[in-house]
Amino acid sequence: MGSISIGVDIGGTKTHLRSCLEQGMGRDLVVRTSEWRCGAYDHDIPGLIALISGFADGATPNGIAIGSHGCDAEAECAILQKPLSNHFACPLRVVNDAELFPLAMGLSSGIGVVAGTGSIAVARDQKGRMHVAGGWGWAIGDEGSAPGLVREAGRAVRRHIDLGGARSEPLVEALCEAFGLNSPTNIGTAIAKEGGASALGRHAPVIFYAANEGSSLAKRVIDEGAAALTQLVHHLKLAGVSDKDVVVGGGVILAQPLLANAFSHQISDRFGATVAVTFLDKPPVLGACVLARQLCSAGDGPETSIVSQHMDIQ
């Protein structure tokens, strides 16, 4: 079989692989990340090698690019990159999955912002150094993510009830119904029992439902979530990231216009014309394919940086 380049997008829920042939686009494979990921990077490597090798189906990859959820520092990217490079012996790069967003949208660089099961902002400065803001997990962070919004909604309800607010407030009613509660005083316990980001985040749509029903509490939670995401961009700017483009993806912000619009407005208010927001409307794996082809074109080894080159791949 002929040579192929392979792009891989590893998300918290699913892993998407795409092959690019010399003649054009190849094929896709989507699997649940839990099918091969054990949780610890050093334990994940054999499963990821088997997944990519099986997907290649006998072809020799001439470039592999991987965007991985959870690779929130250069050292974490290297834990995956080094053994994979040794096994496949081709130009190979591991980056954070948010770094795929600008490439997928045809940009050579930019700030990738995720607001889905988690929240994080990632970019590189002009020297190629990786900068990260957020990504702390739903228990103490991930503001603006689905589970983060639910957590903050619970806190908003707690304050509302403690101050003598009415049980009939739409967010109070929506959360009680979502968790099957007779009393809002049990919301904190119900949130803790969910036990994980995905389980907690599945309740996020009720916040937007409540906002549309006139809940001032829900609207405040959404606005504060958007402000927290805006602050992540600000942190990267303070760290020396000069990119103007911010590309936003993630299940909750792409599915909920109230959050997307609040984020756009707050970015505009904070940065004016110096920052432009684009919402991801292409699969992130496309960005991995762009990077894989750049690696092939550059002909460098696994330490190749992201090449500032636009690739027109559909």
Secondary structure, 3 states (H helix, E strand, C coil): CCEEEEEEEECCCEEEEEEEECCEEEEEEEEEHHHCCCCCHHHHHHHHHHHHHHHHCCCEEEEEEEEECCCCCHHHHHHHHHHHHHHHCCCEEEEEHHHHHHHHCCCCCCEEEEECCCEEEEEECCCCCEEEEECCCCCCCCCCCHHHHHHHHHHHHHHHHHCCCCCCCHHHHHHHHHHCCCCHHHHHHHHHHHCCHHHHHCCCHHHHHHHHCCCHHHHHHHHHHHHHHHHHHHHHHHCCCCCCEEEEECHHHHHCHHHHHHHHHHHHHHHHHHCEEEECCCCCHHHHHHHHHHHHHHCCCCCCCCCCCCCCCC
